[in-house]
Amino acid sequence: MRLRSALLLALGALAITGAGEPQRAAKAGISAPRDIGASDPLRRTLLDTLRPAIERDVGQKVQFVVRMLRVQGRWAFAHVVPQTKAGAPIDYRRTRYAELIREGMFDGPDTFALLELRNGRWTLRAFVTGPTDVTYAGWPEEFAAPNALFGLPEE
């Protein structure tokens, strides 16, 4: 629940302060973020790049429900919900997240991921599943990715 509240606050801040992001990005020579739709071939590439790490993380084959998938320049940001190949929710109590769930420190099943295009190939730079805060808010500074990609206001 805390994650959802934080996301709503971030979206509200974007609505108030982020209206000029595409214009600022254009002036700086950076493309504005664009959402990747279901019919875009890049969608499969990005999800296939993310999938192996998530499958290792939860110990089973997964497919994704995509909440948001967007690119900006050489960066991509994904907000997905992994589910079983049969389309059922993953029982995170049977994964490495079991202790976090018992401690009330897992706000899953949402997964957030940062990918980067390097030498013509997409690579996974970071991901987090079930965070209790807006963990990805630190990724622009940590990875030098654009704030607008995450829907965060410029500092």
N, C-alpha and C positions, 0 to 999 in steps of 0.2 A: 504494500500500500504506500509506503514511503517513496518508493521509486516512482509510482504513478503520480504522486503529488509533486515530486521534483520535476518530472517530465512536463506536467501541466504548467508549472512555474516557468520552466525554460521556454515552453511554447509561447506563453504569455509575454515573456521578455522579448522573444523573437518578433512577435506581432508588434510590440511597441518600438523596439530599437532596431530590429532587423530589416525593416522595410527598405532601407537603402543598401543592403548588402550586395545585390546584383550590380548596382551602379558602382559601388566602391570597388568591387572585384574587377569590373570591366576597366575602370580607370587604372587599376594596378596591373592590368594585363593578365589577370587570372580569370578563367571561365567561371561563370556562376554554377552552383551545383544544379544537377539535373537528376530527376527521379528516373529509375530504370523500370520500365513497365514489363508486364508479363511476356509480351511478344518481342522484347529486345533480346538479341542473341547474347549480349553481354551479361544478362541476368544469369543464364546457365553457367557461364564461365566463372562469375563471382561466387555463386553458390557452390559450384564444384570445387573451388579453391578453399572455401570455408569448411565444407563437409568433412574431410578426413580428420581435422582437429577436433571437431565436435563429436564425431563418432568415437574417437579415442577417449575424449573427455567423459562421455556418458556410457561407454562400453557397449554400444550397439549401433546398428545401421539407422540412419535418420533421413527424414525428408523435412523440408522447412515450410512453415507458414510465414510468408514475408509480410512484415508490417511496414517496412520501409527499406528501400535499397536505392542509394544515390551515389553519384560520382561527381567529382570536381577535380579537373586536371588529372594528376596521376594517383589520386586517392579515391577510395570507395568506403562507404559506411553502410553497414547492414544492421537492421533491427529485425531479428527473426525469432520464431518460436520453433525449436526442434520438436519433432514428433516421431513416433515409430514409423517404419516403412508401411505399416498397415493403417496409418493415420490416427493412431491412438496417442493420448498424452503419455509422455515419458514419466515413469515413476521414479522421481529423483531421490526417493528414500532408499532406492536400491543402487545408488551411484555414489561417487565420492562426495556428493553434497549432503549425504544423510546427516552428518554431524551438524552442519550449518543449519539444516532444517530444524533439528532438535533444539538448537540454540536460538532459533528465531532470527537467524542471520542470512536467510535465503529468501529472496523475493522473486522467485522464478515463476515461470519457465523462460522468460525473455532473455535472449542472448543478443549482445551488441558486439560488433566486430569492425575492425579497421583493416583495410587491405590497401596495398600499394602496388602500382605498376612499376616493375624494375626490370630493365633489360628486355622489355617486351612481354613479360610474364607477370601475372598478378600473384602477389604473395600475401599471406596473412601476417599482419604485424602485431595485432593484439585482439583478444576477445575476452568477454566476461559474461557469465551466465548467472542470472538471479541476483544481481547486485542490489544492495539496500540503499544505494545512493546513485547519483549520476556519475558513475565512475569514468565514463568516456569524456567528461568535461575537462579532464587533465590531458587528454590525448593531443590536442592541438599544440600544447607546449612541449610535451614529451617527444612527439614525432614530427613537429613542424608541419602538421596538417592544417588546412584552413578551418577556422571556426565555423564558417557558414556551412560547411559540409555536415556538421553535427546539429545545425540549427541554433548555434550559440552566437550571441552578439560579439562583435569585434571589441577588443579591449582598448 
